[in-house]
Amino acid sequence: MSLRSKLTIGLGFLFLIIFGLVIYSSFQIQQLSKDADNILKDNYASLVYCKNMLIALDEMNSTSSRKVFGSGQGKTFSYDLQLFESSKSIFDSNLIAEKHNITEIHENEYVAELDNDYSLFLSLSKQISEKGGNLSLYFNDFLPAAAKARQTIVKIDDLNMQAVER
């Protein structure tokens, strides 16, 4: 075997190795791109759920505040009841969607904490609705429960925002 044929075989073998590595690398880059895209979509969805839950929580909070301070009478009261129920429905659907979209470490714990905070918030809202303008219940229990639920939503939002930034 001549030197020329040995060089041709050697260079051909190196060319095949390089070609194989290019194909393998492009496949791996494509997989990483798909994974990154899925992570961004899931975390973005969580950010949207959190935004919707904050808006709904604020609307429920404002309707309960109007009930306590007496501006929820007549037509306004029926509007507040409809607003509360629609906001509750929005919050519930977004909370369920968030429960099925756990993407980050500790997010499951925050969602469970939010579920507990929200249950307390709803029970206090029901008490305010049934008992009327009880200022003690409103200031001592209801407002702190609403603030705690809001803080938990912000924790979930921050966790997913940090993941998007990474």
Contacts in CASP RR format, 6 or more apart in sequence:
PFRMAT RR
TARGET T0000
AUTHOR 0000-0000-0000
METHOD contacts of the structure
MODEL  1
MSLRSKLTIGLGFLFLIIFGLVIYSSFQIQQLSKDADNILKDNYASLVYC
KNMLIALDEMNSTSSRKVFGSGQGKTFSYDLQLFESSKSIFDSNLIAEKH
NITEIHENEYVAELDNDYSLFLSLSKQISEKGGNLSLYFNDFLPAAAKAR
QTIVKIDDLNMQAVER
39 103 0 8 1.000
39 163 0 8 1.000
40 164 0 8 1.000
42 101 0 8 1.000
42 103 0 8 1.000
43 103 0 8 1.000
43 104 0 8 1.000
43 160 0 8 1.000
43 161 0 8 1.000
43 163 0 8 1.000
43 164 0 8 1.000
44 160 0 8 1.000
44 164 0 8 1.000
45 97 0 8 1.000
45 101 0 8 1.000
46 98 0 8 1.000
46 101 0 8 1.000
46 103 0 8 1.000
46 107 0 8 1.000
46 156 0 8 1.000
46 157 0 8 1.000
46 160 0 8 1.000
47 157 0 8 1.000
47 160 0 8 1.000
47 161 0 8 1.000
47 164 0 8 1.000
49 94 0 8 1.000
49 95 0 8 1.000
49 97 0 8 1.000
49 98 0 8 1.000
49 101 0 8 1.000
50 94 0 8 1.000
50 98 0 8 1.000
50 153 0 8 1.000
50 154 0 8 1.000
50 156 0 8 1.000
50 157 0 8 1.000
50 160 0 8 1.000
51 157 0 8 1.000
52 90 0 8 1.000
52 91 0 8 1.000
52 94 0 8 1.000
53 90 0 8 1.000
53 91 0 8 1.000
53 94 0 8 1.000
53 95 0 8 1.000
53 98 0 8 1.000
53 114 0 8 1.000
53 153 0 8 1.000
54 150 0 8 1.000
54 153 0 8 1.000
54 154 0 8 1.000
54 157 0 8 1.000
55 87 0 8 1.000
55 90 0 8 1.000
56 87 0 8 1.000
56 88 0 8 1.000
56 90 0 8 1.000
56 91 0 8 1.000
56 94 0 8 1.000
57 87 0 8 1.000
57 91 0 8 1.000
57 121 0 8 1.000
57 146 0 8 1.000
57 149 0 8 1.000
57 150 0 8 1.000
57 153 0 8 1.000
59 83 0 8 1.000
59 84 0 8 1.000
59 87 0 8 1.000
60 84 0 8 1.000
60 87 0 8 1.000
60 88 0 8 1.000
60 91 0 8 1.000
60 121 0 8 1.000
60 125 0 8 1.000
61 146 0 8 1.000
63 80 0 8 1.000
63 81 0 8 1.000
63 83 0 8 1.000
63 84 0 8 1.000
63 87 0 8 1.000
64 84 0 8 1.000
64 125 0 8 1.000
64 128 0 8 1.000
64 129 0 8 1.000
64 138 0 8 1.000
64 142 0 8 1.000
65 138 0 8 1.000
66 72 0 8 1.000
66 76 0 8 1.000
66 80 0 8 1.000
67 77 0 8 1.000
67 80 0 8 1.000
67 128 0 8 1.000
67 129 0 8 1.000
67 132 0 8 1.000
67 133 0 8 1.000
68 128 0 8 1.000
68 132 0 8 1.000
68 133 0 8 1.000
68 134 0 8 1.000
68 135 0 8 1.000
68 138 0 8 1.000
69 133 0 8 1.000
70 133 0 8 1.000
72 80 0 8 1.000
84 125 0 8 1.000
84 129 0 8 1.000
88 122 0 8 1.000
91 118 0 8 1.000
95 111 0 8 1.000
95 114 0 8 1.000
95 115 0 8 1.000
95 118 0 8 1.000
98 111 0 8 1.000
98 114 0 8 1.000
98 156 0 8 1.000
99 111 0 8 1.000
99 115 0 8 1.000
102 108 0 8 1.000
102 111 0 8 1.000
103 160 0 8 1.000
103 163 0 8 1.000
104 159 0 8 1.000
104 160 0 8 1.000
104 163 0 8 1.000
106 159 0 8 1.000
107 156 0 8 1.000
107 159 0 8 1.000
107 160 0 8 1.000
110 152 0 8 1.000
110 155 0 8 1.000
110 156 0 8 1.000
110 159 0 8 1.000
111 156 0 8 1.000
113 152 0 8 1.000
114 149 0 8 1.000
114 152 0 8 1.000
114 153 0 8 1.000
114 156 0 8 1.000
117 145 0 8 1.000
117 148 0 8 1.000
117 149 0 8 1.000
117 152 0 8 1.000
118 149 0 8 1.000
120 145 0 8 1.000
120 148 0 8 1.000
120 149 0 8 1.000
121 142 0 8 1.000
121 145 0 8 1.000
121 146 0 8 1.000
121 149 0 8 1.000
124 137 0 8 1.000
124 141 0 8 1.000
124 142 0 8 1.000
124 145 0 8 1.000
125 142 0 8 1.000
127 134 0 8 1.000
127 137 0 8 1.000
128 134 0 8 1.000
128 137 0 8 1.000
128 138 0 8 1.000
128 142 0 8 1.000
131 137 0 8 1.000
END
